[in-house]
């Protein structure tokens, strides 16, 4: 359950970041479209797909370590420590 939540949060953050970055690059490309004759706007789709996959993997791994530590902790000790 914790991994699923971490992957959902990572996916949401990745999609928001990609949407903002793609929108920003698209708007900036409109400025250069007529000013630089050699300029053409193209997206590196394989790189973007790799970024999405890596961010999901990092989100899952980052959630695994604290989840294992929390699972190993006795609930009574956790309440007593708080």
N, C-alpha and C positions, 0 to 999 in steps of 0.2 A: 504494500500500500504506500509506503514511504517512497519507494522508487518510482511508482506511478505518478505520485504527486510531484516529485522532483522533475520527472520528464515532462509533465504538463507545464510546470513553471518555466522550464528551460525552453520548451517549444513556444510558449506564449512570448517570452522575452526575445527569442530568436526571430519570430515572425514580426514582432513590433519593430525590432532593430532593422531587419531587412526591408520592411515596408518604408520606414523612415529614410534609410539610406538610399533605397532605389528611387523614392520620390525626390529626395534632395539632389541626387545625381542627374535625374531626368530634368529637373528645373534648371540646374546649372548648365547642363548641356544645351539648353535653349539659348543661353547667353553666347555660347561659343559657336553655335550652328552657322551663323553667317559671318562671324568675325575671322574664323580660321578655316581656310578652304580645305585643308587636309583632314579636318576633324570629322569623325563619324562616331555616333553613340552606339556602342554594342555592349552587351552584358556577358560576363564570363559564367555561363550556366554551370559548367562542371565545378568551378570553384565555389559558387554559391551553394550548390548541393553538398559539397564537402563541408562547408562551414555549418550547414544545418545538421548534418550527421555528427560532426565533431561536438557541436554544442549540446546535442542530446546525450551523447556519450559522457561528456564532462559533467553534465547535470546528474546523470545516474551515478557516476562514480563519486561525485562530491556528496551525494546523499547517503551512500553506502557506509562510509566510515562512521559518521555520527549515529546512524541507525543501528549498526552493530554494537557500538558502545552503549547505547541506550537499552538495547535488548539484553545485554549481559548484566545490566544493573538490576538489582533486586528492587521491587517496588517499595518495600518497607524501608530500605536504606535511602532510596530517593526521597521519600517523604520525610524521613528523619533528618536528612541533610538540608532540606529546604526549611 
